[in-house]
């Protein structure tokens, strides 16, 4: 069982050579077999119980070894914590947020924020659902799924060059069909994020524990578990429909995707 089974992650792995010498030395010593995913989740849970500044603890990283080259995805804990804090505060009136987040707790979390103010996180996360735009960055043969000692899993991995080209195609299709707007802007922001990293990087989408919930919902619907997950295909169908001006095809793909992941999101209400 994963410590945080409701989180999906989109990760960038940059070549070790792209980092500062001090980080290269530190991350060259990480064994690629270490369960960094589990360690990251455990630390996240610890911080919800005993808040501390993420800048005060040495951060970890995920590691890939591909064709003899080491690629690193720093957890970017500090940057992500402060971004989440800002999102939370912006979602509530200032007169209300202090009841959920005492000033002393906020001070503990933001200590040292000036040191990472301009850093870009290597990891984006979502809870209980995966944004459709994430699927647009991959093709079906880049998807691996199955079961391991933590249960069901689904991983997708591609080069950042492929991801950027697909993101641009999705943006062009959506903008051409709907013009400027929230969806178009979200895809544009995703492309801007991808452009911040080394050109030889890899991009990975990890369903995390959502793979287990998705598998269960598909089985409950009479389907063959994760093998019936066609999320990539549905998004590509929708984008293709938009590009060709066929609204019926675009809508069909989008509806299939949303219906599937709506059932996963429903597990949150059942917890």
Secondary structure, DSSP 8 states (H G I E B T S, - for coil): --TTTTEEEEEEEEEGGGS-HHHHHHHHTS-TTS-HHHHHHHHHHHHHHS---GGGS---EEEEEETTEEEEEE--HHHHHHHHHHHHHHTS-HHHHHHHS-HHHHHHHHTTGGGGTT---SEEEEES---HHHHTT--GGGEEEEEETTEEEEEEEEEHHHHHHHHHHHHHHHHHHH-SSHHHHHHHHHHHHHTTS-TT-EEEEE-TTHHHHHHHHHHHTTS-GGGG--HHHHHHHHHHHHHHT-HHHHHHHHHHHHHHHHHHHHHHHH-
